[in-house]
Amino acid sequence: MAIKDLLIQIDAFTAPEAQLAYALGIAEAHGAHTIGVAHAPSGVASLRNDAQFALSAFARAGEQRGLTVETRLTECAPGDFAGLLALQARHTDMTVIGQPATDGSQGRAQTAVYEELLFHSGRPVLVVPWAGRPKPVPQTAIVAWDASSTAARALADALPILRQAAKTIILVATDGQSTTLGADPGTDIAQHLARHDVDVELRCIPLDPETQTADLLLSQVADLGADLMVMGGYHHSRMREYILGGVTRTIMKTMTVPVLMSH
């Protein structure tokens, strides 16, 4: 797989310019066509003007990098935007969005967009944190590997980025009892990545029952100086799909580097 087109939600990038620069940097690194999408509630002229202004700024920034740029304004009720964005995402290789806010109506709306993209677009979602200035071409990428179908999907979706990374670390947390990872946890998937010309390293760490998985992953990101994390995304609800699993939810709230997730 190669990244040939990217969908970028412009609404989430109206604050830190570093987020927009990162999204455009990803497109530039892969020579990808970029599609910027902004939302304006139906019938609200001032917000429509704001969205158009943001799209125009996005187009100029992309063209300055030599990218082919397309802009789309989606006018609809706020509750309809997530589904419409996911529909558009199905026609591209990847969607880039900003880290959802943690509270308030804006945070709930952003989280709804993220969840719809993750669970129903059928495409990977690359989430950019509010803090820092992430690198579009990572020096060190971490892959959280648990041999699940979602982890496998995320790994496959991330391959174009991992090939460019200086180093990719397969991170396997083991408890000494799980049989799903095999007798030699992580070795098979590390060899698989090596066959795809990824500079890969395997790191197995003991799973501490007193430490939450999300905290373990984030501490490894800090210890290893990683600038990208790849992981499968989960929801844990039979009644509502739009309830994230605990690890996914915590990562979204406390992420310090871009996170590529697939489901």
Buried (B, 14 or more C-beta within 10 A) or exposed (E): EEBEBBBBBBBBBBEBEBBBBBBBBBBBBBEBBBBBBBBBBEEEEEBBEBBBEBBEBBBEBBEEEEBEBBBBBBBBEEEBBBBBBBEBBEEBBBBBBBBBBEEEEEEEBBBBBBBBBBBBBEBBBBBBBBEBEBBBBBEBBBBBBBBBEBBBBBBEBBBBBBBBBEBBBBBBBBEEEBEEBEEEBBBEBBEBBEEEEBBBBBBBEEBEEEEEBBBBBBEBBEEBEBBBBBBBBBBEEEEEBBEBBEBBBBBBBEBBBBBBBBB
